């Protein structure tokens, strides 16, 4: 049985983490302390000059991906590529370099899989994968992993990105099935670090000012997620590290939402989130769960 409210919380957690983190994106922890002491409100601003509660590419690409899945009735690489291309044409507030380059390549070739490159190890595929986790709930692990790679490869065709994405998809699904934080640690996070030492997040310096490199991102997210005990604490811990804070916030918010559920999300953050985004995330969660044919509780 899947707890629907935890799935909704994962999507809203993604959006809230994105909106919260965007204010301090590219700042160092020291700069954040000087300006805010602790940054803990959805006030917009940042280098993108956002409105309070406004989200960035992390959330809007996830919504575009989810729409393509609902339209196709499955995770489909070509449909995802077309959805991302349409998203780019609509002039999003923010777009990553790897995303832009490989979507321009898709326009030329029509091939929805980017060429393989170990250099495309950014966090751009990981930040938007939640719809895949929701749509493939209940499917065999190999199909879930294949779906994860199909969406990721549109812009990031890279072994490290794949490993992170598949780990996150499995973690979200496991959390929605009721796994504890400790189970997520031992079933997913530690095995990922064992297979790919780049992702080791224990016995390494606290990851502050994390870059867009997916291993930096995952280290920060894992340290914050596993070393805090509630939704609010996790998000405040991760975004105050600065760096690629909208994306660390988005990914940590997704995991924390899936684990702790809707009740754990501060009302003041829900109230401050862009209303249209809030409604879109809620509606898409329900539609994707329904499409996944999962038994809902
Ligand atoms: Mg962003």
Boltz pocket constraint, residues with backbone or C-beta under 6 A from the ligand:
constraints:
  - pocket:
      binder: B
      contacts: [[A, 56], [A, 57], [A, 58], [A, 94], [A, 246], [A, 247]]
      max_distance: 6.0
